[in-house]
């Protein structure tokens, strides 16, 4: 029997924090109490650390199969556990596209072979993400897919999205929508506004995102189905979601650390590490995203981890790839910008980064309870450090946060009772 005793940490529950011990046997939490005695168990001294449920990222790009030069399941999983994530859900824009049971099965098998975090594939909504024919949703679910999305490519045809919501619901699955009207985006690379004019870069209006958010809300309301909105970045999008939830529409939403910490002032540097889709917005949008997180309009914090080879970023801004490598910085950025700033409590941060993703996708985990899988993350919340992309284990070093000081250093990540990451500086 494998036994691990996590002793003396401040355990973060859904509504309170308290110092106690956690006893783990054969991958399950068997006891949470004060002063547990467990003869023969391996003891992990957690004094001075906070013990969280393992973080769950429901929006990452692991690039395998097909784009392993950017990232693969091994390097992405290593980045995940270093960032405190015990489960990640990978988007289907691979090569070949993850639109069938064979590719889903490959990802599941490869993740088990790597043996770090739990990798949950997200299947494509349409074949080849081309927006023309529905993929085989039921077969992908049988192979291990947990949701469907054409992320990176919006489903432009409203009838196709309607069919996707209906079919997904039949298989107890969820559509995750990348909201972008490409006719309005029209090849833009940054937020449309004052800074895009100064920089001489083509802008993407907020309406390109908000029109599609409105469409998905109306479809969900009409059909009585649940839809999830990816990477919300605008104040108008937050308001649309807030009003829809007030009407009882089954809609959930996510955002990313860069949307509540950065503004499009950064594009004036022409650093392509600031190029992301949807783009960085203005200060009023950042404030609205933070308020949406505070009042529950936005349910989840995800990374939209999008690693790229340096050659795809070290080019002219217009030619650079969209995306930020985020798995190794997400927790610290979120804790620093939201909890230390008084916008969220520690318990609410856990809700956004663990409990809600588990609930929305129907995954085991997301909380610390006896009988649950022993997925934990331990962090030193008082530890301040400087983000240095050179130390990333992800192949993607593309981050606009390089050199930023943050608090909250991940010390251990435990998956099914096994320590998968230990900070060597302990």
C-alpha positions as CSV (number, residue, x, y, z in Angstrom):
1,X,0.0,0.0,0.0
2,X,1.3,3.4,-1.0
3,X,0.8,5.8,1.9
4,X,1.7,9.5,2.0
5,X,1.0,11.8,5.0
6,X,0.9,15.6,4.2
7,X,1.6,17.0,7.6
8,X,0.9,20.5,9.0
9,X,-0.1,22.5,6.0
10,X,-2.7,25.1,5.8
11,X,-5.4,23.3,3.8
12,X,-7.6,25.4,1.5
13,X,-11.2,24.1,1.5
14,X,-14.0,25.7,-0.5
15,X,-15.1,28.0,2.3
16,X,-12.2,28.1,4.9
17,X,-8.6,27.4,5.5
18,X,-7.2,25.4,8.5
19,X,-4.0,23.7,9.5
20,X,-4.3,20.0,9.4
21,X,-3.0,16.7,8.0
22,X,-4.0,14.8,4.9
23,X,-3.5,11.0,4.8
24,X,-3.3,9.5,1.3
25,X,-3.5,5.7,0.5
26,X,-3.3,4.2,-2.9
27,X,-4.1,7.5,-4.7
28,X,-7.1,8.5,-2.5
29,X,-7.5,10.9,0.4
30,X,-8.5,8.6,3.3
31,X,-8.4,11.1,6.2
32,X,-8.3,14.8,6.8
33,X,-7.8,15.7,10.4
34,X,-5.5,17.2,13.0
35,X,-2.4,15.2,14.2
36,X,-2.9,12.0,12.2
37,X,-0.7,9.1,13.1
38,X,0.2,6.8,10.2
39,X,2.9,4.4,11.0
40,X,5.0,3.5,7.9
41,X,3.7,6.4,5.8
42,X,6.0,8.7,3.9
43,X,5.7,12.1,5.6
44,X,5.8,15.3,3.6
45,X,6.3,18.3,5.9
46,X,4.0,21.0,4.7
47,X,4.4,23.4,7.6
48,X,4.5,27.0,6.2
49,X,2.8,25.9,3.0
50,X,-0.8,26.1,1.7
51,X,-2.3,22.9,0.5
52,X,-4.7,23.3,-2.5
53,X,-6.7,20.9,-4.6
54,X,-4.8,20.2,-7.7
55,X,-5.3,22.9,-10.3
56,X,-7.3,22.1,-13.4
57,X,-6.7,23.9,-16.7
58,X,-9.5,23.4,-19.1
59,X,-7.8,25.2,-22.0
60,X,-4.3,24.3,-23.1
61,X,-2.5,23.6,-26.3
62,X,-0.1,20.7,-26.1
63,X,0.6,20.6,-29.8
64,X,1.1,16.8,-30.1
65,X,0.5,15.2,-32.5
66,X,2.0,17.2,-35.4
67,X,3.7,20.3,-33.8
68,X,6.1,18.7,-31.4
69,X,8.7,21.4,-32.2
70,X,6.5,23.8,-30.3
71,X,5.5,21.5,-27.4
72,X,4.7,17.8,-26.9
73,X,2.7,16.0,-24.2
74,X,5.9,15.3,-22.2
75,X,7.1,18.9,-22.0
76,X,3.6,20.3,-21.6
77,X,2.8,17.9,-18.8
78,X,6.1,18.8,-17.1
79,X,5.2,22.5,-17.4
80,X,1.7,21.7,-16.0
81,X,2.9,20.0,-12.8
82,X,5.6,22.7,-12.3
83,X,2.7,25.2,-12.4
84,X,0.6,23.2,-9.9
85,X,-1.8,21.6,-12.4
86,X,-2.8,18.0,-11.9
87,X,-5.3,18.0,-14.9
88,X,-5.2,19.8,-18.2
89,X,-7.6,19.7,-21.1
90,X,-5.9,20.0,-24.5
91,X,-7.4,21.6,-27.5
92,X,-7.8,19.8,-30.8
93,X,-5.8,22.1,-33.2
94,X,-3.1,19.5,-33.7
95,X,-2.0,17.8,-37.0
96,X,-3.9,15.7,-37.7
97,X,-6.8,17.5,-36.0
98,X,-8.1,15.7,-32.9
99,X,-11.5,15.1,-34.6
100,X,-11.8,11.3,-34.3
101,X,-11.4,8.5,-31.8
102,X,-8.0,7.4,-33.0
103,X,-6.3,10.8,-32.2
104,X,-8.2,11.1,-28.9
105,X,-6.9,7.6,-28.0
106,X,-3.4,8.4,-29.0
107,X,-3.4,11.5,-26.7
108,X,-4.8,9.5,-23.8
109,X,-2.2,6.7,-24.2
110,X,0.7,9.1,-24.7
111,X,-0.3,11.0,-21.5
112,X,-0.4,7.8,-19.5
113,X,3.0,6.8,-20.9
114,X,4.4,10.2,-19.8
115,X,2.8,9.7,-16.4
116,X,2.9,13.3,-15.0
117,X,-0.5,15.1,-15.0
118,X,-3.8,13.8,-16.2
119,X,-4.4,14.9,-19.8
120,X,-8.0,15.2,-20.9
121,X,-8.4,15.6,-24.7
122,X,-11.0,18.0,-26.2
123,X,-12.3,16.8,-29.5
124,X,-13.0,19.1,-32.5
125,X,-16.6,20.2,-33.2
126,X,-16.2,19.8,-36.9
127,X,-14.0,17.6,-39.1
128,X,-10.7,19.2,-39.6
129,X,-12.0,22.2,-37.7
130,X,-13.3,23.3,-41.2
131,X,-16.7,24.2,-39.9
132,X,-18.5,22.0,-42.5
133,X,-19.3,18.6,-41.0
134,X,-19.8,17.5,-37.4
135,X,-17.0,15.3,-36.0
136,X,-17.9,11.9,-34.5
137,X,-18.7,13.2,-31.0
138,X,-19.9,10.0,-29.5
139,X,-16.9,8.0,-30.6
140,X,-14.5,10.7,-29.4
141,X,-16.2,10.6,-26.0
142,X,-15.9,6.8,-25.8
143,X,-12.2,7.2,-26.5
144,X,-11.7,9.7,-23.7
145,X,-12.7,13.2,-24.9
146,X,-14.2,15.4,-22.2
147,X,-15.7,18.2,-24.4
148,X,-15.7,19.6,-28.0
149,X,-14.3,22.8,-29.4
150,X,-12.9,24.2,-32.7
151,X,-10.7,26.5,-30.6
152,X,-8.4,28.6,-32.7
153,X,-11.1,28.6,-35.4
154,X,-14.6,29.8,-34.6
155,X,-17.6,27.9,-35.8
156,X,-18.9,30.6,-38.2
157,X,-22.1,28.8,-39.3
158,X,-24.8,29.3,-36.6
159,X,-26.7,26.2,-37.8
160,X,-23.6,24.1,-37.3
161,X,-23.1,25.4,-33.8
162,X,-26.7,24.7,-33.0
163,X,-26.3,21.1,-34.2
164,X,-23.1,20.8,-32.2
165,X,-24.8,22.0,-29.0
166,X,-27.6,19.5,-29.5
167,X,-25.4,16.5,-30.3
168,X,-23.0,17.3,-27.6
169,X,-25.8,17.4,-25.1
170,X,-27.0,14.0,-26.2
171,X,-23.6,12.6,-25.2
172,X,-23.5,14.7,-22.0
173,X,-20.7,16.8,-23.4
174,X,-20.1,20.5,-23.6
175,X,-19.3,22.9,-26.5
176,X,-16.5,25.3,-25.8
177,X,-16.8,28.3,-28.1
178,X,-13.9,30.4,-29.5
179,X,-15.9,33.6,-30.0
180,X,-14.5,35.5,-33.0
181,X,-16.3,36.9,-36.0
182,X,-13.5,36.6,-38.6
183,X,-15.2,38.9,-41.0
184,X,-14.9,41.7,-38.4
185,X,-11.5,40.6,-37.1
186,X,-10.4,40.9,-40.8
187,X,-6.8,40.0,-40.3
188,X,-6.2,42.2,-37.3
189,X,-3.4,41.5,-34.9
190,X,-4.1,43.8,-31.8
191,X,-7.0,45.5,-30.1
192,X,-8.6,48.2,-32.2
193,X,-8.2,51.5,-30.5
194,X,-5.8,54.3,-29.7
195,X,-2.7,52.1,-29.3
196,X,-3.3,50.2,-32.6
197,X,-3.4,53.6,-34.4
198,X,-0.2,54.7,-32.7
199,X,1.5,51.4,-33.5
200,X,0.3,51.3,-37.1
201,X,-1.0,47.8,-36.5
202,X,-4.4,46.5,-37.8
203,X,-6.9,46.3,-35.0
204,X,-9.6,43.7,-34.0
205,X,-12.7,45.4,-32.7
206,X,-14.3,44.2,-29.5
207,X,-17.5,43.5,-31.5
208,X,-15.7,40.6,-33.2
209,X,-15.7,38.8,-29.9
210,X,-19.0,40.1,-28.5
211,X,-21.2,39.4,-31.5
212,X,-20.2,35.7,-31.2
213,X,-20.7,35.6,-27.4
214,X,-24.2,37.0,-28.0
215,X,-24.9,34.4,-30.7
216,X,-23.8,31.5,-28.4
217,X,-25.9,32.9,-25.5
218,X,-29.0,33.2,-27.7
219,X,-28.5,29.6,-29.1
220,X,-28.1,28.2,-25.6
221,X,-31.2,30.1,-24.4
222,X,-33.2,29.0,-27.4
223,X,-32.2,25.3,-27.1
224,X,-32.0,25.1,-23.4
225,X,-28.4,23.8,-23.7
226,X,-25.2,24.7,-21.8
227,X,-22.4,26.5,-23.7
228,X,-19.0,27.6,-22.4
229,X,-17.3,30.8,-23.7
230,X,-13.6,30.6,-24.1
231,X,-11.0,33.3,-23.1
232,X,-13.3,36.3,-22.5
233,X,-11.4,39.6,-22.9
234,X,-13.8,42.5,-23.3
235,X,-16.0,44.5,-21.0
236,X,-19.0,44.1,-23.4
237,X,-18.5,40.3,-23.2
238,X,-18.6,40.4,-19.4
239,X,-21.8,42.4,-19.5
240,X,-23.5,40.0,-22.0
241,X,-22.6,37.1,-19.8
242,X,-23.8,38.8,-16.6
243,X,-27.2,39.6,-18.2
244,X,-27.5,36.1,-19.6
245,X,-26.8,34.5,-16.3
246,X,-29.4,36.8,-14.6
247,X,-31.9,35.4,-17.1
248,X,-31.0,31.8,-16.2
249,X,-29.2,30.9,-19.4
250,X,-26.9,27.9,-19.0
251,X,-23.7,29.7,-19.9
252,X,-20.3,29.5,-18.3
253,X,-17.1,31.4,-19.1
254,X,-13.4,31.6,-18.6
255,X,-10.6,34.1,-18.9
256,X,-6.8,34.1,-18.7
257,X,-4.2,35.9,-16.5
258,X,-3.1,38.1,-19.3
259,X,-6.6,39.6,-19.7
260,X,-6.7,40.7,-16.0
261,X,-3.1,41.8,-15.7
262,X,-2.0,43.4,-19.0
263,X,-3.3,46.1,-21.3
264,X,-2.6,46.9,-25.0
265,X,-0.2,49.6,-23.9
266,X,2.4,46.8,-24.3
267,X,1.9,46.5,-28.1
268,X,3.8,49.8,-28.5
269,X,7.0,47.8,-27.8
270,X,6.3,45.7,-30.9
271,X,7.3,42.6,-28.8
272,X,5.5,39.7,-30.4
273,X,5.2,38.0,-27.1
274,X,2.3,40.4,-26.5
275,X,0.4,39.0,-29.5
276,X,-2.5,36.9,-28.4
277,X,-6.0,36.0,-29.7
278,X,-8.2,37.6,-28.5
279,X,-5.9,40.5,-28.2
280,X,-4.9,42.4,-25.0
281,X,-7.5,45.1,-24.4
282,X,-7.6,48.4,-22.6
283,X,-7.6,49.3,-18.9
284,X,-11.4,49.4,-18.7
285,X,-11.6,45.9,-20.1
286,X,-9.1,44.6,-17.5
287,X,-11.2,46.2,-14.8
288,X,-14.3,44.6,-16.2
289,X,-12.7,41.1,-16.3
290,X,-11.6,41.5,-12.7
291,X,-15.1,42.5,-11.7
292,X,-16.5,39.6,-13.6
293,X,-14.3,37.2,-11.7
294,X,-15.2,38.9,-8.4
295,X,-19.0,38.7,-8.9
296,X,-19.0,35.2,-10.4
297,X,-19.9,36.2,-14.0
298,X,-16.6,34.5,-15.1
299,X,-16.4,31.0,-13.7
300,X,-12.9,29.9,-14.5
301,X,-9.3,31.0,-14.9
302,X,-7.4,29.1,-17.6
303,X,-4.1,29.6,-19.3
304,X,-4.8,29.2,-23.0
305,X,-1.3,27.9,-22.9
306,X,0.0,28.4,-26.5
307,X,3.7,27.5,-26.8
308,X,5.5,28.5,-29.9
309,X,9.0,28.0,-31.3
310,X,11.1,31.2,-30.9
311,X,11.3,31.5,-34.7
312,X,7.5,32.1,-34.8
313,X,7.8,35.0,-32.3
314,X,11.1,36.6,-33.3
315,X,9.6,38.0,-36.5
316,X,7.7,41.1,-37.6
317,X,4.6,41.6,-35.4
318,X,2.1,41.1,-38.2
319,X,3.8,37.7,-39.1
320,X,4.2,36.4,-35.6
321,X,2.1,33.6,-34.2
322,X,-0.6,34.4,-31.6
323,X,-0.2,33.0,-28.1
324,X,1.4,33.0,-24.7
325,X,3.1,30.1,-22.8
326,X,1.2,30.2,-19.5
327,X,1.2,27.0,-17.5
328,X,4.2,27.8,-15.3
329,X,3.0,31.3,-14.4
330,X,-0.7,31.2,-14.1
331,X,-1.1,30.4,-10.4
332,X,1.4,33.0,-9.3
333,X,0.0,35.7,-11.6
334,X,-3.5,35.0,-10.4
335,X,-2.6,34.9,-6.8
336,X,-0.6,38.1,-7.0
337,X,-3.1,40.1,-9.1
338,X,-6.3,38.8,-7.6
339,X,-5.9,37.6,-4.0
340,X,-3.1,39.9,-2.8
341,X,-5.0,42.8,-4.5
342,X,-8.2,41.9,-2.6
343,X,-10.3,41.0,-5.6
344,X,-10.8,37.3,-4.7
345,X,-10.3,35.4,-1.5
346,X,-8.0,32.4,-1.6
347,X,-11.0,30.1,-1.5
348,X,-12.5,31.9,-4.5
349,X,-9.3,31.5,-6.4
350,X,-9.4,27.8,-5.8
351,X,-13.0,27.8,-7.1
352,X,-11.9,29.5,-10.4
353,X,-8.8,27.3,-10.9
354,X,-10.0,23.9,-9.7
355,X,-13.5,23.4,-8.4
356,X,-15.4,25.1,-11.3
357,X,-13.4,23.5,-14.1
358,X,-14.1,20.1,-12.5
359,X,-17.8,20.9,-12.1
360,X,-18.2,22.3,-15.6
361,X,-16.5,19.4,-17.4
362,X,-17.7,16.7,-15.0
363,X,-14.1,15.7,-13.9
364,X,-13.2,14.1,-10.6
365,X,-11.2,16.4,-8.4
366,X,-11.4,20.1,-7.7
367,X,-11.7,19.8,-3.9
368,X,-10.1,18.2,-0.9
369,X,-12.4,15.6,0.6
370,X,-12.1,12.2,2.0
371,X,-12.6,9.6,-0.7
372,X,-11.5,11.9,-3.5
373,X,-8.5,11.4,-5.7
374,X,-5.4,12.7,-4.1
375,X,-4.6,15.5,-6.5
376,X,-2.9,18.3,-4.5
377,X,-0.7,21.4,-5.0
378,X,1.4,22.9,-2.2
379,X,2.6,26.5,-2.5
380,X,4.5,29.0,-0.5
381,X,2.4,32.1,-0.7
382,X,4.9,34.4,0.9
383,X,7.7,33.4,-1.6
384,X,8.4,36.2,-4.1
385,X,10.2,35.4,-7.3
386,X,11.0,36.8,-10.7
387,X,9.5,35.1,-13.8
388,X,12.3,33.9,-16.0
389,X,11.3,32.2,-19.3
390,X,14.8,30.7,-19.6
391,X,13.8,28.4,-16.7
392,X,10.6,27.2,-18.3
393,X,10.4,23.5,-18.8
394,X,7.8,24.1,-21.6
395,X,9.4,24.3,-25.0
396,X,7.5,27.6,-25.4
397,X,9.4,30.5,-23.8
398,X,6.9,33.0,-25.3
399,X,5.7,35.2,-22.4
400,X,5.2,38.9,-21.9
401,X,5.7,38.4,-18.2
402,X,9.4,37.9,-18.3
403,X,11.1,39.8,-15.5
404,X,7.8,40.4,-13.5
405,X,7.9,39.8,-9.8
406,X,5.1,37.6,-8.4
407,X,4.1,35.8,-5.2
408,X,3.1,32.2,-4.7
409,X,5.6,29.6,-5.6
410,X,4.5,26.1,-6.3
411,X,6.5,23.7,-4.1
412,X,4.9,20.3,-4.7
413,X,2.4,18.8,-7.1
414,X,0.8,15.5,-6.2
415,X,-1.2,13.4,-8.7
416,X,-3.1,10.4,-7.5
417,X,-1.0,10.4,-4.3
418,X,2.4,10.5,-6.1
419,X,4.7,13.5,-6.0
420,X,5.1,14.6,-9.6
421,X,6.9,17.9,-9.0
422,X,9.1,19.0,-6.1
423,X,10.8,22.4,-6.2
424,X,14.5,21.7,-6.0
425,X,15.0,24.8,-4.0
426,X,13.0,23.4,-1.0
